[in-house]
Amino acid sequence: MTGKNRQDYWKANMRLIATLLVIWFIASYGFGVLLVEPLNAIHFFGFKLGFWFAQQGSIYVFLALIVVYAWSMNRLDRGHDVEEQ
């Protein structure tokens, strides 16, 4: 792996991590804490949406982000020819 390729790989990795962390912050803190009152006006499976995000929704988003990260890193590894054998 050349120095340029290594640098491109690291930048892509950090960009992916930053994007997923922003999504996680919005889903957990934004929807579960900051926007809880406006979201409580909407009902989701019989629960107020703000309450649902605070209790369950942010966990589901976190699990989805883990799957997205694993899939994206496998794709990034293949693209930079550093995949595991």
N, CA and C of each residue as an Amber inpcrd file, in Angstrom:
protein
   255
   0.8570000  -1.1700000   0.0000000   0.0000000   0.0000000   0.0000000
   0.9030000   1.2340000   0.0000000   0.7200000   2.0880000  -0.9760000
   1.5390000   3.2870000  -1.0850000   1.0980000   4.3360000  -0.0670000
   1.9440000   5.3360000   0.1240000   1.6150000   6.4000000   1.0670000
   0.3570000   7.1510000   0.6700000   0.1860000   7.4220000  -0.6280000
  -0.9980000   8.1310000  -1.1240000  -2.2450000   7.2820000  -0.9170000
  -2.1520000   6.0010000  -1.2360000  -3.2960000   5.0940000  -1.0720000
  -3.6670000   4.9650000   0.4040000  -2.6560000   4.8960000   1.2700000
  -2.8960000   4.7900000   2.7050000  -3.5960000   6.0510000   3.2230000
  -3.1630000   7.2020000   2.7330000  -3.7650000   8.4680000   3.1420000
  -5.2120000   8.5750000   2.6550000  -5.4750000   8.1570000   1.4240000
  -6.8460000   8.1720000   0.8900000  -7.7500000   7.2270000   1.6740000
  -7.2060000   6.0610000   2.0170000  -7.9670000   5.0830000   2.8040000
  -8.3320000   5.6660000   4.1740000  -7.3630000   6.3040000   4.8240000
  -7.6060000   6.8660000   6.1550000  -8.6190000   8.0010000   6.0990000
  -8.5210000   8.8630000   5.0790000  -9.4790000   9.9630000   4.9370000
 -10.8890000   9.4370000   4.7200000 -11.0330000   8.4200000   3.8750000
 -12.3530000   7.8340000   3.6260000 -12.8970000   7.1920000   4.8940000
 -12.0380000   6.5310000   5.6550000 -12.4440000   5.9010000   6.9100000
 -12.9250000   6.9550000   7.9060000 -12.1850000   8.0340000   8.0630000
 -12.5550000   9.0880000   9.0110000 -13.8270000   9.8150000   8.5660000
 -14.0060000   9.9970000   7.2660000 -15.2280000  10.6320000   6.7480000
 -16.4400000   9.7560000   7.0550000 -16.3030000   8.4480000   6.8790000
 -17.3880000   7.5160000   7.1890000 -17.7290000   7.5540000   8.6750000
 -16.7200000   7.5070000   9.5230000 -16.9510000   7.5350000  10.9660000
 -17.6350000   8.8370000  11.3840000 -17.1650000   9.9630000  10.8560000
 -17.7570000  11.2580000  11.2080000 -19.2200000  11.3230000  10.7740000
 -19.5190000  10.8300000   9.5820000 -20.8990000  10.8360000   9.0850000
 -21.8070000   9.9970000   9.9750000 -21.3480000   8.8030000  10.3270000
 -22.1640000   7.9240000  11.1610000 -22.3360000   8.4850000  12.5730000
 -21.3130000   9.1430000  13.1050000 -21.4380000   9.7600000  14.4280000
 -22.4350000  10.9110000  14.4200000 -22.4630000  11.6840000  13.3430000
 -23.4410000  12.7720000  13.2350000 -24.8540000  12.2040000  13.1900000
 -25.0550000  11.1490000  12.4160000 -26.3740000  10.5110000  12.3390000
 -26.7720000   9.9770000  13.7150000 -25.8430000   9.3480000  14.4180000
 -26.1250000   8.8070000  15.7440000 -26.4750000   9.9340000  16.7230000
 -25.7460000  11.0510000  16.6660000 -26.0270000  12.1830000  17.5410000
 -27.4220000  12.7450000  17.2770000 -27.7730000  12.9070000  16.0100000
 -29.0910000  13.4480000  15.6580000 -30.1980000  12.5210000  16.1500000
 -30.0170000  11.2080000  15.9320000 -31.0600000  10.2540000  16.3250000
 -31.1950000  10.1370000  17.8350000 -30.0800000  10.1190000  18.5460000
 -30.1780000   9.9080000  19.9980000 -30.4130000  11.2050000  20.7620000
 -29.5660000  12.1820000  20.5770000 -29.6990000  13.4210000  21.3410000
 -30.7300000  14.3620000  20.7220000 -30.6840000  14.4890000  19.3980000
 -31.6060000  15.4030000  18.7270000 -33.0570000  14.9760000  18.8640000
 -33.3520000  13.7410000  18.4560000 -34.7350000  13.2680000  18.4950000
 -35.1700000  12.8550000  19.8960000 -34.2500000  12.3030000  20.6930000
 -34.6140000  11.8050000  22.0130000 -34.6360000  12.8500000  23.1010000
 -33.9430000  13.9910000  22.9040000 -33.8600000  15.0060000  23.9560000
 -34.3300000  16.3750000  23.4550000 -33.6930000  16.8810000  22.4170000
 -33.9820000  18.2470000  21.9680000 -35.3460000  18.3920000  21.3010000
 -35.7100000  17.4430000  20.4710000 -36.9620000  17.5420000  19.7100000
 -38.0670000  16.6500000  20.2640000 -37.9640000  16.2860000  21.5360000
 -38.9350000  15.3540000  22.1020000 -40.3480000  15.9320000  22.1260000
 -40.5010000  17.1900000  22.4640000 -41.8460000  17.7800000  22.5410000
 -42.5350000  17.8410000  21.1800000 -41.9030000  18.3660000  20.1260000
 -42.5870000  18.3530000  18.8210000 -42.8770000  16.9310000  18.3220000
 -41.9500000  15.9910000  18.5910000 -42.1660000  14.6180000  18.1440000
 -43.2590000  13.9120000  18.9330000 -43.5180000  14.3440000  20.1520000
 -44.5720000  13.7190000  20.9490000 -45.9630000  13.9740000  20.3790000
 -46.1040000  14.9220000  19.4810000 -47.3890000  15.1730000  18.8310000
 -47.7240000  14.0700000  17.8240000 -46.7160000  13.2880000  17.4450000
 -46.9030000  12.1970000  16.4850000 -46.9260000  10.8820000  17.2570000
 -47.8710000  10.0220000  16.9150000 -47.9650000   8.7200000  17.5790000
 -47.4250000   7.6290000  16.6610000 -46.6650000   6.7160000  17.2510000
 -46.0080000   5.6290000  16.5190000 -46.2460000   4.3390000  17.2840000
 -47.0110000   3.4300000  16.7300000 -47.3820000   2.1720000  17.3850000
 -48.0000000   2.4110000  18.7640000 -48.7870000   3.4560000  18.8750000
 -49.4780000   3.7520000  20.1210000 -48.6660000   4.5530000  21.1240000
 -47.4140000   4.8600000  20.8080000 -46.5600000   5.6370000  21.6940000
 -46.2730000   6.9970000  21.0700000 -45.9670000   7.9620000  21.9090000
 -45.5240000   9.2520000  21.4010000 -44.1480000   9.0620000  20.7640000
 -43.9310000   9.6530000  19.5910000 -42.7050000   9.4130000  18.8340000
 -41.4600000   9.8840000  19.5920000 -41.5270000  10.9990000  20.2980000
 -40.3800000  11.4650000  21.0850000 -40.0000000  10.4700000  22.1620000
 -41.0010000   9.9420000  22.8530000 -40.7560000   8.9220000  23.8740000
 -40.1710000   7.6650000  23.2470000 -40.7130000   7.2650000  22.0980000
 -40.2340000   6.0580000  21.4260000 -38.7680000   6.1990000  21.0280000
 -38.3880000   7.3650000  20.4810000 -36.9860000   7.5790000  20.1110000
 -36.0810000   7.5450000  21.3390000 -36.5250000   8.1480000  22.4230000
 -35.7060000   8.1610000  23.6340000 -35.5250000   6.7550000  24.1990000
 -36.5290000   5.9000000  24.0840000 -36.4770000   4.5740000  24.6840000
 -35.9850000   3.4830000  23.7300000 -36.4210000   3.5120000  22.4640000
 -36.1420000   2.4060000  21.5650000 -35.5010000   2.8370000  20.2440000
 -35.9730000   3.9280000  19.6980000 -35.5730000   4.3220000  18.3540000
 -34.0860000   4.5560000  18.1970000 -33.4720000   5.2110000  19.1690000
 -32.0370000   5.4770000  19.0560000 -31.2250000   4.1830000  19.1180000
 -31.7270000   3.1790000  19.8180000 -31.0460000   1.8790000  19.8620000
 -31.1240000   1.2060000  18.4970000 -32.2920000   1.2550000  17.8560000
 -32.4300000   0.6730000  16.5180000 -31.5520000   1.3920000  15.5060000
 -31.4850000   2.7090000  15.6160000 -30.6090000   3.4810000  14.7190000
 -29.1540000   3.0860000  14.9530000 -28.7490000   2.9320000  16.2030000
 -27.3830000   2.5300000  16.5160000 -27.0600000   1.1630000  15.9210000
 -27.9650000   0.2040000  16.0480000 -27.7410000  -1.1190000  15.4750000
 -27.6420000  -1.0570000  13.9520000 -28.4870000  -0.2360000  13.3290000
 -28.4190000  -0.0680000  11.8750000 -27.0850000   0.5630000  11.4690000
 -26.5900000   1.5060000  12.2590000 -25.3060000   2.1400000  11.9520000
 -24.1480000   1.1550000  12.0510000 -24.2280000   0.2000000  12.9620000
 -23.1960000  -0.8310000  13.0590000 -23.1620000  -1.6560000  11.7780000
 -24.3310000  -2.0400000  11.2860000 -24.4090000  -2.8200000  10.0420000
 -23.8820000  -1.9960000   8.8620000 -24.2800000  -0.7400000   8.7790000
 -23.8140000   0.1380000   7.7000000 -22.3020000   0.3130000   7.7670000
 -21.7560000   0.4830000   8.9650000 -20.3090000   0.6480000   9.1080000
 -19.5610000  -0.6030000   8.6490000 -20.0090000  -1.7710000   9.0840000
 -19.3420000  -3.0120000   8.6910000 -19.3980000  -3.2050000   7.1760000
 -20.5570000  -2.9750000   6.5760000 -20.7020000  -3.1220000   5.1300000
 -19.8230000  -2.1120000   4.3890000 -19.8290000  -0.8600000   4.8650000
 -19.0550000   0.1930000   4.2100000 -17.5570000  -0.0460000   4.3450000
 -17.1110000  -0.5280000   5.4930000 -15.6820000  -0.7930000   5.6680000
 -15.2250000  -1.9640000   4.8190000 -16.0600000  -2.9790000   4.6670000
 -15.7060000  -4.0790000   3.7680000 -15.5590000  -3.5790000   2.3400000
 -16.4560000  -2.7190000   1.9260000 -16.3880000  -2.1380000   0.5810000
 -15.1510000  -1.2480000   0.4360000 -14.8600000  -0.4540000   1.4520000
 -13.6830000   0.4160000   1.4250000 -12.4010000  -0.4180000   1.3980000
 -12.3520000  -1.4850000   2.1730000 -11.1820000  -2.3690000   2.1800000
 -10.9450000  -2.9810000   0.8050000 -12.0100000  -3.4470000   0.1760000
 -11.8740000  -4.0120000  -1.1740000 -11.4060000  -2.9610000  -2.1590000
 -11.9250000  -1.7520000  -2.0410000 -11.5540000  -0.6810000  -2.9460000
 -10.1010000  -0.2520000  -2.8300000  -9.5150000  -0.4070000  -1.6390000
  -8.1310000  -0.0270000  -1.4160000  -7.2170000  -1.2540000  -1.3150000
  -7.7480000  -2.4070000  -1.6280000  -7.0060000  -3.6660000  -1.6730000
  -6.3340000  -3.9900000  -0.3350000  -7.0810000  -3.8260000   0.7560000
  -6.5850000  -4.1860000   2.0820000  -7.5490000  -5.1280000   2.7930000
  -8.3530000  -5.8600000   2.0250000  -9.3460000  -6.7310000   2.6380000
  -8.6720000  -7.9080000   3.3390000  -9.3680000  -8.4410000   4.3460000
  -8.8520000  -9.5760000   5.0970000  -8.9650000 -10.8340000   4.2650000
  -8.0440000 -11.7430000   4.4970000  -8.0340000 -13.0120000   3.7450000
  -8.8540000 -14.0590000   4.4360000
